Amino acid sequence: MRGPDAYQTRLTPDQENLYRKWLTATGKDTGIKYDPDDASYDMRGYWADVVAGGRFKRMGKAQHFPDTYKTPYHPTFSRESKYATDDAPYWTSDDVLRDPLTNEPTPGYIHETNK
């Protein structure tokens, strides 16, 4: 697995400033204090593609971010991530994360790779 920085979108200084303001405001909307440098989710990538791209709707307390930007460092990293490879777990219709080799439920990608 590559290092955490390999899965983080790089922003210009001006974009970084806007990103951090948005993340603080989103934290107030959701009631969650987000770590702007969390290696398990490419929040900057989400911001660049969705927020700066004009497709963002305000987050509410019951919402969460899509799997698209989860990195392999996220406990529930899956094939739905843009960083996924063929060996990433997959979600079933009954919301169970499954190992692609065994089709058995898995506690998550990080747990599988740390065996």
N, C-alpha and C positions, 0 to 999 in steps of 0.2 A: 504494500500500500504506500502510496506517495505521502509526503508530509502534508500537514493541514493547510499550509499556504497555497498548495497546488489547487485547492478547491475553493479559493476565495477570489471573487472578482475584484480587480483593481479599479479604483476610481481616481479621478483627478482631485486635487485639493478642494476645488469648488464643489464638486459632486460629493466628496466626503463630508463637507460641512452640511449640505442639504440632506444627505443620508442620515447623519446623526440627529438633525432636527426632526426629521420624519420619524426615526426610531423612538425618540423620546416622546413625541406626540402619540405614536401608536401604542407605546407602553401605557400612557394615560388612558387611552381608549379601551385597552384590553385588561388593564389592571396587572400587567406583567412588566417587570423591570428586565428588559432585554440587554444582554451583553453584546455590544457592537462588534466584538471580536470573537464571538463563539465559533469555534472551528467545526461544529457539528452541522451548521447550516450556513449556506452562502446567502446571508441576508443582503449583502451588497448586490449580489446578482439579482435577487428578487427585486430590490429597489430599482436597479438600472433597467431591468426588463419590464417590470409591471408598473411601478410608481412613476418613474421618470418617463416611461413609455406611454403614460396616460391611461392605463387600464386599471388603475387602483380604485377600489372602493374602501371606505373606512372600515376598519376591523372592529368587531364588537367583542364583548366578553366571551361569547360562546364559539367564536371562530378560531381557526388556527391556520398557519401558513401551509401551502401545498407541499407534497413530497418532492416536487420538482427540484428544489434547491437543497435538499438534505445531502450531506456529504457522507462518505463512508465512516466518518467519525460519529454519526448519529446512531443511537441505539436501534432505531427502526428504519434504517436506510433500506431502500427497496429499488426494484427495477423502475419505479416511477420517477426516480431521480435522473436528471440530465447527466449525472456522473456515474451512473450504473454500468456495470459490465454483466456479462451473461451469468456470472456466479452470484449475483445479488439476489437476496430473497424476494419473494413476490407476495402480494396481498391477494387473498381469495375474496369471493363475494360475501363471505360471512365474517370479514374483517380479521382474518388470521394471517399472520406473517409466516410464510413457509420457506423452508430451505429448498433450493432448486434441485439438489442432488437426491435428497431423501423424500421430499414432499411432506416432511414432518414439520409441525409447528416449531418455530425457532424463537429464542429470546431476542434475536436480533443479530445483525451482521457483525457488530463489534464483538459480541460474545462468541460467535462462530470463529472469527479470525484470531481470537486470543486464546483458543484452546491449546 
